[in-house]
Amino acid sequence: MPETEMQPVSCHRAADIAPTLVSCRSGLNLERLEITPFAVICGELLRERRTGHLTIVRQPQRTVLYWSQGDLVLIAPDAPEQSLGDFLVRKGVLPREKVLAMFSEPTDVVAKFHESGVGDLSSRQTVLREWMAAQFLPLFSLDEGTAVFTESEPLPPEKRVFLQSTAAFLLGGIRSITNGLVLRRSLGDLKRMIRVSRDGRFDFETVPLTAAEREIAESLTQPTTIESFLRQFTSDSLTAARVVIGMMALGIYVVADEKSQHEPPEDMAQMQRDLELLAAIGSSDPRSLRAVALSRQMDAMDHYQFLGIARAASRAEVIATADQMKKLYDINTYPPVVRDSIQAINQRIDEAVNVLKEATSRAAYDRLLAQPGARGRDATIQQKMTQKMIAEQNYQKAKELSVAGDYYGAIVLLQQAVEFAPERADAWYLLGACQERNPRWRRDAVESYQKALSVDPNFVDVLISLGDLYKAEGLTSRAQTCFEDALKIEPENPQAKSRLAALKKK
């Protein structure tokens, strides 16, 4: 049937699952989109890691968006032509007859689609993300309507769409805004002072920006008004406006506290301490003065600059230079008044040599240095490197604890590991395996396995473990799909073969 002749497949009515606007109660926030645009609302949910459902009403349509810890996990549109079923029919993924029989409840569409066994897991996830984007992006251009957010229990993992990056979806939606009125409202008060956040959930390296967007975003180096910042980009004012909206939605830009701009207590206190320290040292001890100066400057240096070596220095040169600096800054040869500075220098020497002497950690560090705007921000790079090392240490220790049967201890370590290194599929896999040991945590285990697959869709061991978990829960069709997907990747995998054969025998 030609696409133009298709009738929309009505899978549900979102009104049946969303609270009506008159039933406001505690935990529910009501906003008018004319005052608080959709991009601003989504940014707040993402930054604050909110869990619940957001209902967008623009008569006669209503759309419900489900969130879990700041991640968008499902969209339930009211309009039949926007439903997943209609999308699958138009894409030629499923016939109309099967869709009508498959989908009924709005929050079951993802689980039902996965149970259908159409294609492999990776292709199904791709289709689901395309469908979500088709519903999500147009909401950013709404210039009127009502938004209602209600705190509620998160959807179980099997009912979610794993987007990989809600932040990327958010930026995509902001890029799609063409309505000048919506753009202006999303910018808010142009007289507000903005600056780069020091401790936000996201930074320039963790969000997908184009080269032009990154250049604009990283040009904010000191507090300035939105109006003044935008004036710098008259030749590309539209991109600049979208960048400001996106960076503020993600919390990379924050509104500067004007009072703090005039009262820098931390800098003044540090200056006073330095003056007292210099007075205590006196001009007769230039060696101690140089050490204090280095301790104050080293946060602005990368490891190579700090050690005073070339980027191409060999491992032997790194170690030899570090040994020389250790002797130079032997704490026993300095007066007690500067020992805090000497300790800080020695700690930095250890950090530098530990990173640069190993090829893997050095390569990761060099990649961070190569990112745009990385120079002069070594403290941020150090934080990221430290987090990566903590993630690795936690993962290795968690493996030991899991072998010893201390699954709770392993889970605690792994939760921090995946927070610091969410790209580690092996950590997500081990976390799921430990969570699965406790029947009360099996939903968490499903989510961890799904996270691992979103990072590495070809992780066969995860597919088999997820299939085993589904089988234990009585979800036979889902288990079968997992084993079949594993065999598509490794056709001769004995575990997947035997499990699939056992299922089919039953």
C-alpha positions as CSV (number, residue, x, y, z in Angstrom):
1,M,0.0,0.0,0.0
2,P,1.4,3.4,-0.8
3,E,2.5,5.4,2.2
4,T,0.1,8.2,1.4
5,E,-2.8,5.7,1.7
6,M,-1.8,4.3,5.1
7,Q,-4.1,5.0,8.0
8,P,-2.3,5.7,11.3
9,V,-2.0,2.7,13.6
10,S,-3.5,3.8,16.9
11,C,-1.6,2.0,19.7
12,H,-2.8,4.0,22.7
13,R,-4.0,7.2,24.2
14,A,-1.4,9.0,26.2
15,A,-4.3,10.7,28.1
16,D,-5.0,7.4,29.7
17,I,-1.6,7.3,31.4
18,A,-0.8,11.0,32.0
19,P,-2.3,13.1,34.8
20,T,-4.8,15.7,33.7
21,L,-3.7,19.3,34.2
22,V,-6.3,20.0,36.8
23,S,-5.1,17.2,39.1
24,C,-1.9,19.0,40.2
25,R,-0.4,17.5,43.4
26,S,2.9,17.6,45.2
27,G,5.8,16.5,43.1
28,L,4.2,18.0,39.9
29,N,5.6,21.0,38.2
30,L,3.5,23.0,35.7
31,E,5.1,25.3,33.1
32,R,3.8,27.3,30.1
33,L,6.1,26.8,27.1
34,E,5.6,30.5,26.2
35,I,7.5,31.3,29.4
36,T,9.8,28.3,29.8
37,P,10.6,26.7,26.4
38,F,11.0,23.0,26.0
39,A,14.8,23.1,25.7
40,V,15.1,24.8,29.1
41,I,12.7,22.2,30.7
42,C,14.6,19.3,29.3
43,G,18.0,20.8,30.3
44,E,16.8,21.0,33.9
45,L,15.6,17.4,33.9
46,L,18.9,16.2,32.5
47,R,21.2,18.3,34.8
48,E,19.2,17.4,37.9
49,R,18.9,13.7,37.0
50,R,15.2,13.8,37.5
51,T,13.0,10.7,37.3
52,G,9.3,10.8,36.3
53,H,7.2,11.7,33.3
54,L,6.9,15.0,31.4
55,T,3.6,15.6,29.7
56,I,3.5,18.1,26.9
57,V,0.1,19.4,25.9
58,R,-0.6,21.5,22.8
59,Q,-4.3,21.0,22.0
60,P,-5.4,18.7,20.6
61,Q,-2.2,16.7,21.0
62,R,-0.5,15.3,24.1
63,T,2.9,13.6,24.4
64,V,4.4,11.9,27.5
65,L,8.1,11.7,27.9
66,Y,9.6,9.3,30.5
67,W,12.8,10.1,32.3
68,S,15.1,8.0,34.5
69,Q,17.9,9.7,36.4
70,G,18.0,12.5,33.8
71,D,18.0,10.2,30.8
72,L,15.1,10.2,28.3
73,V,14.0,6.5,28.1
74,L,10.6,6.6,26.2
75,I,8.2,8.8,24.4
76,A,4.5,8.0,24.3
77,P,2.8,10.3,21.7
78,D,-1.0,10.7,21.7
79,A,-1.3,11.1,17.9
80,P,-1.7,7.7,16.2
81,E,0.4,8.7,13.3
82,Q,3.3,9.3,15.7
83,S,3.1,5.9,17.4
84,L,5.9,3.3,17.2
85,G,3.5,1.0,15.4
86,D,2.7,3.4,12.6
87,F,6.5,4.3,12.3
88,L,7.3,0.6,11.9
89,V,4.7,0.1,9.2
90,R,5.9,3.2,7.3
91,K,9.5,2.0,7.5
92,G,8.5,-1.4,6.2
93,V,9.8,-3.1,9.4
94,L,6.5,-4.9,10.3
95,P,3.3,-5.5,8.5
96,R,0.2,-3.6,9.7
97,E,-1.6,-6.8,10.8
98,K,1.2,-7.8,13.1
99,V,1.5,-4.2,14.6
100,L,-2.2,-4.1,15.4
101,A,-2.0,-7.3,17.3
102,M,1.3,-6.5,19.0
103,F,0.9,-3.0,20.5
104,S,-1.7,-2.0,23.1
105,E,-0.2,-0.4,26.2
106,P,1.9,2.7,25.4
107,T,4.7,1.7,27.8
108,D,5.0,-1.8,26.5
109,V,5.9,-0.9,22.9
110,V,9.7,-1.3,23.3
111,A,9.5,-4.6,25.1
112,K,7.0,-5.9,22.5
113,F,9.1,-4.8,19.6
114,H,12.2,-6.5,21.0
115,E,10.1,-9.7,21.6
116,S,9.1,-9.7,17.9
117,G,12.6,-10.8,17.0
118,V,12.7,-8.6,13.9
119,G,16.4,-8.1,12.9
120,D,19.1,-8.2,15.5
121,L,19.3,-6.2,18.7
122,S,21.5,-3.5,17.2
123,S,19.2,-2.8,14.3
124,R,16.1,-2.7,16.6
125,Q,17.8,-0.2,18.8
126,T,18.6,1.9,15.8
127,V,15.0,1.9,14.7
128,L,13.8,2.8,18.2
129,R,16.2,5.8,18.3
130,E,15.1,7.0,14.9
131,W,11.5,6.9,16.1
132,M,12.3,8.7,19.3
133,A,14.1,11.4,17.4
134,A,11.2,11.8,15.1
135,Q,8.9,12.6,18.1
136,F,11.5,14.5,20.2
137,L,13.0,17.0,17.9
138,P,9.7,18.8,16.8
139,L,8.9,19.5,20.5
140,F,11.8,22.0,20.7
141,S,10.1,24.3,18.2
142,L,6.8,24.5,20.2
143,D,5.9,28.2,20.8
144,E,2.9,27.5,23.0
145,G,1.5,24.8,25.2
146,T,1.8,23.4,28.7
147,A,4.5,21.1,30.3
148,V,3.7,19.1,33.4
149,F,6.4,17.1,35.1
150,T,5.5,14.5,37.7
151,E,7.9,12.6,39.9
152,S,7.2,8.8,39.5
153,E,8.9,5.4,39.6
154,P,11.2,4.8,36.6
155,L,10.1,2.5,33.8
156,P,11.7,-1.0,34.1
157,P,14.7,-1.4,31.8
158,E,13.0,-3.7,29.4
159,K,10.5,-0.9,28.6
160,R,13.2,1.7,27.8
161,V,14.9,2.9,24.7
162,F,18.6,3.2,25.3
163,L,19.6,6.5,23.5
164,Q,23.4,6.2,24.4
165,S,23.4,10.0,24.9
166,T,20.4,12.1,26.0
167,A,22.7,15.1,25.8
168,A,23.3,14.5,22.1
169,F,19.5,14.2,21.6
170,L,19.1,17.5,23.4
171,L,21.7,19.3,21.2
172,G,20.0,17.8,18.1
173,G,16.7,19.3,19.2
174,I,18.2,22.7,19.8
175,R,19.9,22.6,16.4
176,S,16.4,22.0,14.9
177,I,14.9,25.2,16.3
178,T,14.1,27.6,13.4
179,N,11.4,29.6,15.1
180,G,13.1,33.0,16.0
181,L,10.6,33.5,18.9
182,V,11.4,30.2,20.5
183,L,15.2,30.9,20.1
184,R,14.8,34.3,21.8
185,R,12.7,32.9,24.7
186,S,15.2,30.0,25.1
187,L,18.1,32.5,25.5
188,G,16.2,34.2,28.4
189,D,17.4,37.5,29.8
190,L,20.3,38.7,27.6
191,K,21.7,40.9,30.4
192,R,22.5,37.8,32.5
193,M,26.2,37.2,33.1
194,I,27.3,33.7,32.1
195,R,30.5,31.7,32.7
196,V,31.8,28.2,32.2
197,S,30.8,25.9,35.0
198,R,33.6,24.4,37.1
199,D,31.7,21.3,38.3
200,G,28.9,20.5,35.9
201,R,27.7,17.1,34.8
202,F,29.0,17.8,31.3
203,D,32.0,19.6,29.7
204,F,33.2,20.5,26.2
205,E,34.8,17.1,25.8
206,T,31.9,14.9,26.7
207,V,29.2,16.4,24.4
208,P,29.1,16.0,20.6
209,L,29.7,19.5,19.1
210,T,30.5,20.4,15.5
211,A,33.8,22.2,14.9
212,A,32.0,25.5,14.5
213,E,30.0,25.0,17.7
214,R,33.0,24.0,19.7
215,E,35.0,27.1,18.5
216,I,32.1,29.3,19.7
217,A,31.5,27.4,22.9
218,E,35.2,27.4,24.0
219,S,35.6,31.1,23.3
220,L,33.8,32.0,26.6
221,T,36.8,32.4,28.8
222,Q,35.6,35.0,31.3
223,P,32.1,36.0,32.7
224,T,30.2,38.2,30.2
225,T,26.6,38.9,29.3
226,I,24.8,36.7,26.9
227,E,24.2,39.8,24.7
228,S,27.9,40.7,24.6
229,F,28.9,37.1,23.9
230,L,26.5,36.9,20.9
231,R,27.7,40.2,19.5
232,Q,31.1,38.5,18.8
233,F,29.5,36.2,16.2
234,T,27.4,38.5,14.0
235,S,28.3,36.4,10.9
236,D,26.9,33.2,12.5
237,S,24.5,34.5,15.1
238,L,22.1,31.6,14.7
239,T,24.7,29.0,15.6
240,A,26.0,31.2,18.4
241,A,22.5,31.5,19.9
242,R,21.9,27.7,19.7
243,V,25.3,27.1,21.3
244,V,24.4,29.3,24.3
245,I,21.0,27.6,24.6
246,G,22.7,24.2,24.5
247,M,25.5,25.0,26.8
248,M,23.1,26.4,29.4
249,A,20.7,23.5,29.1
250,L,23.5,21.1,29.7
251,G,25.0,23.2,32.6
252,I,28.3,23.8,30.8
253,Y,27.5,27.5,30.9
254,V,25.9,28.8,34.2
255,V,24.7,32.2,35.2
256,A,27.5,34.0,37.0
257,D,26.9,35.3,40.5
258,E,27.5,39.1,40.1
259,K,28.3,39.4,43.8
260,S,31.0,36.8,43.6
261,Q,32.6,38.7,40.7
262,H,33.2,41.6,43.0
263,E,34.1,39.5,46.0
264,P,36.8,36.9,45.2
265,P,37.4,35.6,48.7
266,E,39.3,32.5,47.6
267,D,41.8,34.5,45.5
268,M,42.3,37.1,48.1
269,A,42.8,34.5,50.9
270,Q,45.3,32.7,48.7
271,M,47.1,35.9,48.0
272,Q,47.3,36.7,51.7
273,R,48.7,33.3,52.5
274,D,51.3,33.6,49.8
275,L,52.4,37.0,51.1
276,E,52.7,35.6,54.6
277,L,54.6,32.6,53.3
278,L,57.1,34.8,51.3
279,A,57.7,36.9,54.3
280,A,58.4,33.8,56.4
281,I,60.9,32.5,53.8
282,G,62.7,35.8,53.2
283,S,64.8,36.8,50.3
284,S,67.8,34.8,51.5
285,D,66.3,31.4,50.4
286,P,65.7,31.7,46.6
287,R,65.4,27.9,46.4
288,S,62.3,27.8,48.6
289,L,60.9,30.7,46.7
290,R,61.2,28.9,43.4
291,A,59.6,25.8,44.8
292,V,56.6,27.8,46.1
293,A,56.3,29.5,42.7
294,L,56.3,26.1,40.9
295,S,53.6,24.8,43.3
296,R,51.4,27.7,42.4
297,Q,52.0,27.4,38.6
298,M,51.8,23.6,38.1
299,D,48.0,23.4,37.7
300,A,48.4,25.4,34.5
301,M,51.1,23.0,33.1
302,D,50.6,19.7,31.4
303,H,52.8,16.7,32.5
304,Y,55.4,17.4,29.8
305,Q,55.7,21.1,30.8
306,F,55.9,20.3,34.4
307,L,58.7,17.7,34.0
308,G,60.4,19.9,31.4
309,I,60.6,17.2,28.8
310,A,59.6,16.9,25.1
311,R,56.4,15.3,24.0
312,A,58.5,12.6,22.3
313,A,60.5,11.8,25.4
314,S,61.2,8.1,25.9
315,R,60.1,6.2,28.9
316,A,63.6,6.2,30.3
317,E,63.8,10.0,29.9
318,V,60.5,10.3,31.8
319,I,61.7,8.2,34.7
320,A,65.2,9.8,34.8
321,T,63.7,13.3,34.9
322,A,61.3,12.4,37.6
323,D,64.1,10.9,39.7
324,Q,66.1,14.1,39.3
325,M,63.1,16.2,40.4
326,K,62.5,13.9,43.4
327,K,66.1,14.6,44.5
328,L,65.8,18.3,43.9
329,Y,62.5,18.5,45.9
330,D,63.5,16.2,48.7
331,I,61.3,17.4,51.5
332,N,64.0,16.9,54.1
333,T,66.1,19.6,52.5
334,Y,63.5,22.4,52.8
335,P,62.4,24.4,55.8
336,P,59.1,23.4,57.4
337,V,57.3,26.5,56.2
338,V,57.3,25.3,52.6
339,R,56.7,21.6,53.2
340,D,53.1,21.8,52.0
341,S,54.3,23.2,48.6
342,I,57.0,20.5,48.4
343,Q,54.5,17.7,49.1
344,A,52.3,19.0,46.4
345,I,55.2,19.1,43.9
346,N,56.2,15.5,44.8
347,Q,52.6,14.3,44.4
348,R,52.5,15.9,41.0
349,I,55.8,14.2,40.0
350,D,54.3,10.8,41.0
351,E,51.1,11.6,39.0
352,A,53.1,12.7,35.9
353,V,55.5,9.7,35.9
354,N,52.7,7.2,36.5
355,V,50.8,8.5,33.5
356,L,53.7,9.0,31.1
357,K,55.8,5.8,31.8
358,E,53.0,3.5,30.6
359,A,52.1,3.5,26.9
360,T,48.4,3.0,27.3
361,S,47.9,5.8,29.9
362,R,50.2,8.1,28.0
363,A,48.3,7.6,24.8
364,A,45.0,8.4,26.6
365,Y,46.6,11.5,28.1
366,D,47.9,12.7,24.8
367,R,44.5,12.3,23.3
368,L,43.1,14.5,26.0
369,L,45.8,17.1,25.4
370,A,45.0,17.1,21.6
371,Q,41.4,18.1,22.2
372,P,40.5,21.7,21.3
373,G,41.1,24.1,24.2
374,A,42.8,21.5,26.3
375,R,46.0,23.5,26.8
376,G,46.0,25.6,30.0
377,R,43.4,23.4,31.6
378,D,45.6,20.6,33.0
379,A,43.6,20.5,36.3
380,T,40.6,19.3,34.3
381,I,42.7,16.8,32.4
382,Q,44.2,15.5,35.6
383,Q,40.7,15.0,37.0
384,K,39.7,13.0,34.0
385,M,42.8,10.9,34.1
386,T,42.4,10.3,37.9
387,Q,38.8,9.2,37.3
388,K,39.9,6.8,34.6
389,M,42.5,5.3,36.9
390,I,40.0,5.0,39.7
391,A,37.6,3.3,37.4
392,E,40.3,0.8,36.3
393,Q,41.3,0.2,40.0
394,N,37.7,-0.3,41.0
395,Y,37.0,-2.7,38.2
396,Q,40.1,-4.8,39.0
397,K,39.2,-4.9,42.7
398,A,35.6,-5.7,41.9
399,K,36.6,-8.7,39.9
400,E,38.5,-10.0,42.9
401,L,35.5,-9.4,45.2
402,S,33.1,-11.1,42.8
403,V,35.3,-14.2,42.7
404,A,35.4,-14.2,46.5
405,G,31.6,-13.9,46.6
406,D,31.5,-10.3,47.9
407,Y,29.0,-9.1,45.3
408,Y,27.7,-6.2,47.3
409,G,31.2,-4.8,47.7
410,A,31.9,-5.4,44.0
411,I,28.7,-3.5,43.1
412,V,29.7,-0.5,45.1
413,L,33.0,-0.3,43.3
414,L,31.5,-0.9,39.9
415,Q,28.9,1.8,40.3
416,Q,31.6,4.4,40.7
417,A,33.7,2.7,37.9
418,V,30.8,3.2,35.3
419,E,30.1,6.7,36.6
420,F,33.8,7.7,35.9
421,A,34.1,5.5,32.7
422,P,30.6,4.9,31.2
423,E,32.2,3.7,28.0
424,R,33.5,0.5,29.6
425,A,31.2,-2.3,28.5
426,D,33.2,-4.8,30.6
427,A,32.4,-2.8,33.8
428,W,28.7,-2.6,32.9
429,Y,28.7,-6.4,32.2
430,L,30.4,-7.3,35.6
431,L,28.0,-4.9,37.4
432,G,25.0,-6.7,35.8
433,A,26.5,-10.1,36.7
434,C,26.9,-9.1,40.3
435,Q,23.4,-7.5,40.5
436,E,21.8,-10.6,39.1
437,R,22.9,-12.6,42.1
438,N,20.2,-10.9,44.2
439,P,16.7,-11.5,42.9
440,R,15.7,-8.0,44.0
441,W,18.3,-6.4,41.8
442,R,17.5,-8.3,38.6
443,R,15.9,-5.2,37.0
444,D,19.0,-3.3,37.7
445,A,21.0,-6.2,36.2
446,V,18.9,-5.9,33.0
447,E,19.6,-2.2,32.8
448,S,23.4,-2.8,33.3
449,Y,23.4,-5.4,30.6
450,Q,21.6,-3.1,28.2
451,K,24.1,-0.3,29.0
452,A,26.9,-2.7,28.1
453,L,25.2,-3.5,24.8
454,S,24.6,0.1,24.0
455,V,28.4,0.6,24.3
456,D,29.3,-2.7,22.5
457,P,26.4,-4.2,20.6
458,N,28.6,-7.2,19.7
459,F,29.4,-8.2,23.3
460,V,28.3,-11.9,23.0
461,D,28.8,-12.7,26.7
462,V,26.4,-9.9,27.6
463,L,23.7,-11.2,25.2
464,I,24.0,-14.7,26.7
465,S,23.8,-13.4,30.3
466,L,20.8,-11.2,29.4
467,G,19.2,-14.2,27.7
468,D,19.7,-16.3,30.8
469,L,18.2,-13.6,33.0
470,Y,15.2,-13.3,30.8
471,K,14.8,-17.1,30.8
472,A,14.9,-17.1,34.6
473,E,12.2,-14.5,34.7
474,G,10.0,-16.6,32.3
475,L,10.4,-14.2,29.3
476,T,11.2,-17.0,26.9
477,S,10.8,-15.0,23.6
478,R,13.2,-12.3,24.8
479,A,15.7,-14.9,25.9
480,Q,15.5,-16.6,22.5
481,T,16.1,-13.3,20.8
482,C,19.2,-12.7,22.8
483,F,20.6,-16.2,22.0
484,E,19.8,-15.7,18.3
485,D,21.5,-12.3,18.3
486,A,24.6,-13.9,19.9
487,L,24.7,-16.5,17.2
488,K,24.5,-13.9,14.5
489,I,27.8,-12.5,15.9
490,E,29.4,-15.8,16.7
491,P,27.6,-18.6,14.7
492,E,29.5,-21.4,16.5
493,N,29.2,-20.1,20.0
494,P,28.5,-23.3,22.1
495,Q,26.7,-21.5,25.0
496,A,24.3,-19.7,22.7
497,K,23.7,-22.8,20.6
498,S,22.9,-25.1,23.6
499,R,20.7,-22.5,25.3
500,L,18.7,-21.9,22.1
501,A,18.3,-25.6,21.4
502,A,17.1,-26.1,25.0
503,L,14.5,-23.3,24.6
504,K,13.2,-24.7,21.3
505,K,13.1,-28.2,22.7
506,K,10.7,-27.0,25.4
